[in-house]
Amino acid sequence: MDKNSLSHTRWECKYHIVFALECQRKMIYEKIRTDIDRVLSERCKKKG
C-alpha cells in the first residue's frame, strides 16, 4: 500500500483517469446510464 504524506496529512490516491473521444463517451454513457440513474436514486433516497 503506497501512501503519500505531508506534515499532518496522509492520503492514498486510487483514481483511474480515462480519456475518451466524444463518440466513445456517448457509447459508454448510454450503456451505463441506467446503472448511474439507479445508484443516484438509491443514494438520494438514503439521504432523504
C-alpha distance matrix in Angstrom:
0.0 3.8 6.3 10.0 12.8 16.6 19.2 18.8 16.1 12.4 10.9 8.2 10.4 10.6 14.3 16.2 19.5 22.4 25.8 28.8 32.5 34.7 36.1 32.8 31.6 34.7 34.3 30.7 31.7 34.8 32.8 30.3 32.7 33.8 30.2 29.5 32.9 32.2 28.8 30.2 33.3 31.5 29.4 32.6 34.5 31.8 32.0 35.8
3.8 0.0 3.8 6.8 10.1 13.8 16.7 16.9 14.2 10.6 9.2 6.9 8.7 10.0 13.3 15.3 18.1 21.3 24.4 27.7 31.3 33.6 35.4 32.2 30.9 34.3 34.2 30.7 31.7 34.9 33.3 30.9 33.1 34.6 31.2 30.1 33.5 33.2 29.8 30.8 34.1 32.6 30.3 33.3 35.5 33.0 32.8 36.6
6.3 3.8 0.0 3.8 6.6 10.4 13.3 13.2 10.4 6.8 5.8 4.9 7.8 10.2 13.4 16.2 18.7 22.3 25.2 28.6 32.2 34.1 36.2 33.2 31.6 34.9 35.1 31.6 32.1 35.5 34.2 31.5 33.3 34.8 31.5 30.0 33.2 33.0 29.4 30.0 33.3 31.9 29.2 32.0 34.2 31.6 31.1 34.9
10.0 6.8 3.8 0.0 3.8 7.2 10.6 11.2 8.5 5.8 5.5 6.2 8.2 11.5 14.0 16.8 18.8 22.4 25.0 28.5 31.9 33.9 36.3 33.5 31.8 35.1 35.7 32.4 32.7 36.3 35.3 32.6 34.3 36.0 32.9 31.0 34.1 34.3 30.8 30.9 34.3 33.2 30.3 32.7 35.3 32.8 31.8 35.5
12.8 10.1 6.6 3.8 0.0 3.8 6.8 7.6 5.6 4.3 6.3 8.7 11.0 14.6 16.8 20.0 21.7 25.4 27.9 31.4 34.7 36.4 39.0 36.4 34.4 37.7 38.5 35.2 35.3 38.9 38.0 35.2 36.6 38.2 35.1 33.1 36.0 36.2 32.5 32.4 35.7 34.5 31.4 33.6 36.1 33.5 32.2 35.8
16.6 13.8 10.4 7.2 3.8 0.0 3.8 5.7 5.2 6.5 8.9 11.9 13.7 17.5 19.3 22.4 23.7 27.5 29.6 33.1 36.2 37.8 40.6 38.3 36.1 39.4 40.5 37.3 37.1 40.8 40.3 37.4 38.5 40.3 37.3 35.0 37.7 38.1 34.5 34.0 37.2 36.3 32.9 34.8 37.4 34.9 33.2 36.7
19.2 16.7 13.3 10.6 6.8 3.8 0.0 3.8 5.9 8.4 11.6 14.9 17.1 20.8 22.7 26.0 27.3 31.1 33.2 36.7 39.8 41.2 44.1 41.8 39.5 42.7 43.9 40.7 40.3 44.0 43.5 40.5 41.4 43.1 40.1 37.7 40.2 40.5 36.8 36.2 39.3 38.2 34.7 36.4 38.9 36.2 34.4 37.8
18.8 16.9 13.2 11.2 7.6 5.7 3.8 0.0 3.8 7.0 10.4 14.0 16.5 20.0 22.0 25.5 27.1 30.9 33.2 36.6 39.7 40.9 43.6 41.3 38.9 41.8 43.0 39.7 39.1 42.6 42.1 38.9 39.7 41.1 38.1 35.7 38.0 38.2 34.4 33.8 36.7 35.4 31.9 33.6 35.9 33.0 31.2 34.6
16.1 14.2 10.4 8.5 5.6 5.2 5.9 3.8 0.0 3.8 6.7 10.4 12.8 16.3 18.3 21.8 23.5 27.3 29.7 33.0 36.2 37.4 40.1 37.7 35.2 38.2 39.3 35.9 35.4 39.0 38.4 35.2 36.1 37.5 34.5 32.2 34.6 34.8 31.0 30.5 33.5 32.3 28.9 30.7 33.1 30.4 28.7 32.2
12.4 10.6 6.8 5.8 4.3 6.5 8.4 7.0 3.8 0.0 3.8 7.1 10.0 13.4 15.9 19.3 21.4 25.2 27.9 31.2 34.6 36.0 38.4 35.8 33.5 36.6 37.4 33.9 33.7 37.2 36.3 33.2 34.4 35.8 32.6 30.6 33.2 33.2 29.4 29.3 32.4 31.0 27.8 30.1 32.4 29.6 28.4 32.0
10.9 9.2 5.8 5.5 6.3 8.9 11.6 10.4 6.7 3.8 0.0 3.8 6.4 9.7 12.1 15.6 17.8 21.6 24.4 27.6 31.1 32.5 34.8 32.1 29.9 32.9 33.6 30.1 30.0 33.5 32.6 29.5 30.8 32.3 29.1 27.1 29.9 30.0 26.3 26.3 29.6 28.3 25.2 27.6 30.1 27.5 26.4 30.2
8.2 6.9 4.9 6.2 8.7 11.9 14.9 14.0 10.4 7.1 3.8 0.0 3.8 6.5 9.5 12.8 15.4 19.0 22.1 25.3 28.9 30.5 32.5 29.6 27.7 30.8 31.2 27.6 27.8 31.2 30.0 27.2 28.8 30.3 27.0 25.3 28.4 28.4 24.8 25.2 28.6 27.3 24.5 27.3 29.6 27.2 26.6 30.4
10.4 8.7 7.8 8.2 11.0 13.7 17.1 16.5 12.8 10.0 6.4 3.8 0.0 3.8 6.0 9.3 11.7 15.4 18.4 21.6 25.1 26.8 28.9 26.0 24.1 27.3 27.8 24.4 24.6 28.1 27.1 24.4 26.1 27.9 24.8 23.0 26.2 26.6 23.1 23.4 27.0 26.1 23.5 26.1 28.8 26.8 26.1 29.8
10.6 10.0 10.2 11.5 14.6 17.5 20.8 20.0 16.3 13.4 9.7 6.5 3.8 0.0 3.8 6.6 9.9 13.1 16.5 19.4 23.1 24.8 26.6 23.5 21.7 24.8 25.0 21.4 21.9 25.3 24.0 21.3 23.3 25.0 21.9 20.4 23.9 24.1 20.8 21.6 25.1 24.2 22.0 24.9 27.4 25.6 25.4 29.1
14.3 13.3 13.4 14.0 16.8 19.3 22.7 22.0 18.3 15.9 12.1 9.5 6.0 3.8 0.0 3.8 6.4 9.8 13.1 15.9 19.6 21.1 23.1 20.1 18.2 21.4 21.9 18.4 18.9 22.4 21.4 19.0 20.8 22.9 20.1 18.3 21.8 22.5 19.5 20.0 23.7 23.3 21.2 23.8 26.6 25.3 24.9 28.4
16.2 15.3 16.2 16.8 20.0 22.4 26.0 25.5 21.8 19.3 15.6 12.8 9.3 6.6 3.8 0.0 3.8 6.5 10.1 12.9 16.6 18.5 20.2 17.1 15.6 19.0 19.1 15.8 16.9 20.3 19.3 17.3 19.5 21.9 19.3 17.9 21.6 22.5 19.9 20.7 24.3 24.3 22.6 25.2 28.0 27.0 27.0 30.3
19.5 18.1 18.7 18.8 21.7 23.7 27.3 27.1 23.5 21.4 17.8 15.4 11.7 9.9 6.4 3.8 0.0 3.8 6.7 9.9 13.5 15.5 17.6 14.8 13.3 16.9 17.5 14.7 15.7 19.3 18.8 17.3 19.1 22.0 19.9 18.2 21.7 23.3 21.0 21.3 25.0 25.5 23.8 26.0 29.1 28.5 28.2 31.2
22.4 21.3 22.3 22.4 25.4 27.5 31.1 30.9 27.3 25.2 21.6 19.0 15.4 13.1 9.8 6.5 3.8 0.0 3.8 6.4 10.1 12.4 14.1 11.2 10.3 14.0 14.4 11.8 13.4 16.8 16.4 15.5 17.6 20.6 19.0 17.6 21.1 22.9 21.1 21.6 25.2 26.0 24.8 26.8 29.8 29.7 29.6 32.4
25.8 24.4 25.2 25.0 27.9 29.6 33.2 33.2 29.7 27.9 24.4 22.1 18.4 16.5 13.1 10.1 6.7 3.8 0.0 3.8 7.0 9.6 11.8 9.6 9.0 12.8 13.7 12.0 13.5 16.8 17.1 16.8 18.4 21.8 20.8 19.3 22.5 24.7 23.3 23.4 26.9 28.1 27.0 28.7 31.8 32.0 31.7 34.3
28.8 27.7 28.6 28.5 31.4 33.1 36.7 36.6 33.0 31.2 27.6 25.3 21.6 19.4 15.9 12.9 9.9 6.4 3.8 0.0 3.8 6.5 8.1 5.9 5.9 9.5 10.3 9.4 11.2 14.0 14.6 15.0 16.5 20.0 19.6 18.3 21.3 23.7 22.9 23.1 26.2 27.8 27.1 28.6 31.7 32.3 32.2 34.5
32.5 31.3 32.2 31.9 34.7 36.2 39.8 39.7 36.2 34.6 31.1 28.9 25.1 23.1 19.6 16.6 13.5 10.1 7.0 3.8 0.0 3.8 5.6 5.2 6.2 8.8 10.0 10.5 12.1 14.3 15.6 16.6 17.6 21.2 21.4 20.2 22.7 25.4 25.1 25.0 28.0 29.9 29.4 30.5 33.6 34.5 34.4 36.4
34.7 33.6 34.1 33.9 36.4 37.8 41.2 40.9 37.4 36.0 32.5 30.5 26.8 24.8 21.1 18.5 15.5 12.4 9.6 6.5 3.8 0.0 3.8 5.4 5.1 6.3 8.8 10.0 10.5 12.4 14.5 15.6 15.8 19.5 20.3 18.8 20.8 23.9 23.9 23.5 26.2 28.5 28.1 28.9 31.9 33.2 33.0 34.7
36.1 35.4 36.2 36.3 39.0 40.6 44.1 43.6 40.1 38.4 34.8 32.5 28.9 26.6 23.1 20.2 17.6 14.1 11.8 8.1 5.6 3.8 0.0 3.8 5.4 5.2 6.4 8.7 10.0 10.8 12.7 14.6 15.2 18.6 19.7 18.9 20.8 23.6 24.1 24.1 26.5 28.8 28.9 29.7 32.5 34.0 34.1 35.7
32.8 32.2 33.2 33.5 36.4 38.3 41.8 41.3 37.7 35.8 32.1 29.6 26.0 23.5 20.1 17.1 14.8 11.2 9.6 5.9 5.2 5.4 3.8 0.0 3.8 5.4 5.1 6.1 8.5 9.9 10.8 12.5 13.9 17.2 17.7 17.1 19.6 22.0 22.2 22.6 25.2 27.1 27.2 28.5 31.1 32.3 32.6 34.5
31.6 30.9 31.6 31.8 34.4 36.1 39.5 38.9 35.2 33.5 29.9 27.7 24.1 21.7 18.2 15.6 13.3 10.3 9.0 5.9 6.2 5.1 5.4 3.8 0.0 3.8 5.5 5.1 5.9 8.5 10.0 10.7 11.4 15.1 15.5 14.3 16.7 19.4 19.3 19.4 22.1 24.1 24.0 25.1 27.9 29.1 29.2 31.1
34.7 34.3 34.9 35.1 37.7 39.4 42.7 41.8 38.2 36.6 32.9 30.8 27.3 24.8 21.4 19.0 16.9 14.0 12.8 9.5 8.8 6.3 5.2 5.4 3.8 0.0 3.8 5.5 5.2 6.1 8.7 10.2 10.1 13.6 14.9 14.0 15.6 18.6 19.2 19.2 21.4 23.8 24.1 24.8 27.4 29.1 29.3 30.8
34.3 34.2 35.1 35.7 38.5 40.5 43.9 43.0 39.3 37.4 33.6 31.2 27.8 25.0 21.9 19.1 17.5 14.4 13.7 10.3 10.0 8.8 6.4 5.1 5.5 3.8 0.0 3.8 5.5 5.3 6.4 8.9 10.0 13.0 14.1 14.1 16.1 18.4 19.2 19.9 22.0 24.0 24.7 25.9 28.1 29.6 30.4 31.9
30.7 30.7 31.6 32.4 35.2 37.3 40.7 39.7 35.9 33.9 30.1 27.6 24.4 21.4 18.4 15.8 14.7 11.8 12.0 9.4 10.5 10.0 8.7 6.1 5.1 5.5 3.8 0.0 3.8 5.5 5.2 6.4 8.4 11.5 11.6 11.6 14.1 16.2 16.5 17.4 19.8 21.5 21.9 23.5 25.8 26.9 27.7 29.6
31.7 31.7 32.1 32.7 35.3 37.1 40.3 39.1 35.4 33.7 30.0 27.8 24.6 21.9 18.9 16.9 15.7 13.4 13.5 11.2 12.1 10.5 10.0 8.5 5.9 5.2 5.5 3.8 0.0 3.8 5.4 5.3 5.5 9.2 9.9 9.0 11.1 13.7 14.2 14.5 16.8 18.9 19.3 20.5 22.9 24.4 24.9 26.5
34.8 34.9 35.5 36.3 38.9 40.8 44.0 42.6 39.0 37.2 33.5 31.2 28.1 25.3 22.4 20.3 19.3 16.8 16.8 14.0 14.3 12.4 10.8 9.9 8.5 6.1 5.3 5.5 3.8 0.0 3.8 5.7 5.3 8.0 10.0 10.1 11.3 13.7 15.2 15.7 17.3 19.5 20.6 21.5 23.5 25.4 26.3 27.5
32.8 33.3 34.2 35.3 38.0 40.3 43.5 42.1 38.4 36.3 32.6 30.0 27.1 24.0 21.4 19.3 18.8 16.4 17.1 14.6 15.6 14.5 12.7 10.8 10.0 8.7 6.4 5.2 5.4 3.8 0.0 3.8 5.8 7.5 8.5 9.8 11.6 13.1 14.3 15.8 17.4 18.9 20.3 21.8 23.5 25.0 26.3 27.8
30.3 30.9 31.5 32.6 35.2 37.4 40.5 38.9 35.2 33.2 29.5 27.2 24.4 21.3 19.0 17.3 17.3 15.5 16.8 15.0 16.6 15.6 14.6 12.5 10.7 10.2 8.9 6.4 5.3 5.7 3.8 0.0 3.8 5.6 5.3 6.2 8.7 10.0 10.7 12.3 14.2 15.6 16.6 18.4 20.2 21.4 22.7 24.4
32.7 33.1 33.3 34.3 36.6 38.5 41.4 39.7 36.1 34.4 30.8 28.8 26.1 23.3 20.8 19.5 19.1 17.6 18.4 16.5 17.6 15.8 15.2 13.9 11.4 10.1 10.0 8.4 5.5 5.3 5.8 3.8 0.0 3.8 5.4 5.1 6.1 8.6 10.0 10.6 12.1 14.3 15.4 16.4 18.3 20.1 21.1 22.3
33.8 34.6 34.8 36.0 38.2 40.3 43.1 41.1 37.5 35.8 32.3 30.3 27.9 25.0 22.9 21.9 22.0 20.6 21.8 20.0 21.2 19.5 18.6 17.2 15.1 13.6 13.0 11.5 9.2 8.0 7.5 5.6 3.8 0.0 3.8 5.4 5.1 6.1 8.6 10.0 10.5 12.3 14.3 15.4 16.5 18.5 20.1 21.0
30.2 31.2 31.5 32.9 35.1 37.3 40.1 38.1 34.5 32.6 29.1 27.0 24.8 21.9 20.1 19.3 19.9 19.0 20.8 19.6 21.4 20.3 19.7 17.7 15.5 14.9 14.1 11.6 9.9 10.0 8.5 5.3 5.4 3.8 0.0 3.8 5.4 5.1 6.2 8.6 9.8 10.7 12.3 14.2 15.5 16.7 18.5 20.0
29.5 30.1 30.0 31.0 33.1 35.0 37.7 35.7 32.2 30.6 27.1 25.3 23.0 20.4 18.3 17.9 18.2 17.6 19.3 18.3 20.2 18.8 18.9 17.1 14.3 14.0 14.1 11.6 9.0 10.1 9.8 6.2 5.1 5.4 3.8 0.0 3.8 5.5 5.3 6.1 8.4 10.0 10.6 12.2 14.3 15.5 16.6 18.2
32.9 33.5 33.2 34.1 36.0 37.7 40.2 38.0 34.6 33.2 29.9 28.4 26.2 23.9 21.8 21.6 21.7 21.1 22.5 21.3 22.7 20.8 20.8 19.6 16.7 15.6 16.1 14.1 11.1 11.3 11.6 8.7 6.1 5.1 5.4 3.8 0.0 3.8 5.6 5.3 6.0 8.6 10.0 10.5 12.2 14.3 15.4 16.4
32.2 33.2 33.0 34.3 36.2 38.1 40.5 38.2 34.8 33.2 30.0 28.4 26.6 24.1 22.5 22.5 23.3 22.9 24.7 23.7 25.4 23.9 23.6 22.0 19.4 18.6 18.4 16.2 13.7 13.7 13.1 10.0 8.6 6.1 5.1 5.5 3.8 0.0 3.8 5.6 5.2 6.2 8.7 10.0 10.7 12.5 14.4 15.4
28.8 29.8 29.4 30.8 32.5 34.5 36.8 34.4 31.0 29.4 26.3 24.8 23.1 20.8 19.5 19.9 21.0 21.1 23.3 22.9 25.1 23.9 24.1 22.2 19.3 19.2 19.2 16.5 14.2 15.2 14.3 10.7 10.0 8.6 6.2 5.3 5.6 3.8 0.0 3.8 5.4 5.2 6.2 8.7 10.0 10.7 12.5 14.3
30.2 30.8 30.0 30.9 32.4 34.0 36.2 33.8 30.5 29.3 26.3 25.2 23.4 21.6 20.0 20.7 21.3 21.6 23.4 23.1 25.0 23.5 24.1 22.6 19.4 19.2 19.9 17.4 14.5 15.7 15.8 12.3 10.6 10.0 8.6 6.1 5.3 5.6 3.8 0.0 3.8 5.5 5.1 6.1 8.6 9.9 10.6 12.2
33.3 34.1 33.3 34.3 35.7 37.2 39.3 36.7 33.5 32.4 29.6 28.6 27.0 25.1 23.7 24.3 25.0 25.2 26.9 26.2 28.0 26.2 26.5 25.2 22.1 21.4 22.0 19.8 16.8 17.3 17.4 14.2 12.1 10.5 9.8 8.4 6.0 5.2 5.4 3.8 0.0 3.8 5.5 5.2 6.3 8.7 10.0 10.6
31.5 32.6 31.9 33.2 34.5 36.3 38.2 35.4 32.3 31.0 28.3 27.3 26.1 24.2 23.3 24.3 25.5 26.0 28.1 27.8 29.9 28.5 28.8 27.1 24.1 23.8 24.0 21.5 18.9 19.5 18.9 15.6 14.3 12.3 10.7 10.0 8.6 6.2 5.2 5.5 3.8 0.0 3.8 5.5 5.2 6.3 8.8 10.0
29.4 30.3 29.2 30.3 31.4 32.9 34.7 31.9 28.9 27.8 25.2 24.5 23.5 22.0 21.2 22.6 23.8 24.8 27.0 27.1 29.4 28.1 28.9 27.2 24.0 24.1 24.7 21.9 19.3 20.6 20.3 16.6 15.4 14.3 12.3 10.6 10.0 8.7 6.2 5.1 5.5 3.8 0.0 3.8 5.5 5.2 6.3 8.6
32.6 33.3 32.0 32.7 33.6 34.8 36.4 33.6 30.7 30.1 27.6 27.3 26.1 24.9 23.8 25.2 26.0 26.8 28.7 28.6 30.5 28.9 29.7 28.5 25.1 24.8 25.9 23.5 20.5 21.5 21.8 18.4 16.4 15.4 14.2 12.2 10.5 10.0 8.7 6.1 5.2 5.5 3.8 0.0 3.8 5.4 5.1 6.1
34.5 35.5 34.2 35.3 36.1 37.4 38.9 35.9 33.1 32.4 30.1 29.6 28.8 27.4 26.6 28.0 29.1 29.8 31.8 31.7 33.6 31.9 32.5 31.1 27.9 27.4 28.1 25.8 22.9 23.5 23.5 20.2 18.3 16.5 15.5 14.3 12.2 10.7 10.0 8.6 6.3 5.2 5.5 3.8 0.0 3.8 5.5 5.1
31.8 33.0 31.6 32.8 33.5 34.9 36.2 33.0 30.4 29.6 27.5 27.2 26.8 25.6 25.3 27.0 28.5 29.7 32.0 32.3 34.5 33.2 34.0 32.3 29.1 29.1 29.6 26.9 24.4 25.4 25.0 21.4 20.1 18.5 16.7 15.5 14.3 12.5 10.7 9.9 8.7 6.3 5.2 5.4 3.8 0.0 3.8 5.5
32.0 32.8 31.1 31.8 32.2 33.2 34.4 31.2 28.7 28.4 26.4 26.6 26.1 25.4 24.9 27.0 28.2 29.6 31.7 32.2 34.4 33.0 34.1 32.6 29.2 29.3 30.4 27.7 24.9 26.3 26.3 22.7 21.1 20.1 18.5 16.6 15.4 14.4 12.5 10.6 10.0 8.8 6.3 5.1 5.5 3.8 0.0 3.8
35.8 36.6 34.9 35.5 35.8 36.7 37.8 34.6 32.2 32.0 30.2 30.4 29.8 29.1 28.4 30.3 31.2 32.4 34.3 34.5 36.4 34.7 35.7 34.5 31.1 30.8 31.9 29.6 26.5 27.5 27.8 24.4 22.3 21.0 20.0 18.2 16.4 15.4 14.3 12.2 10.6 10.0 8.6 6.1 5.1 5.5 3.8 0.0
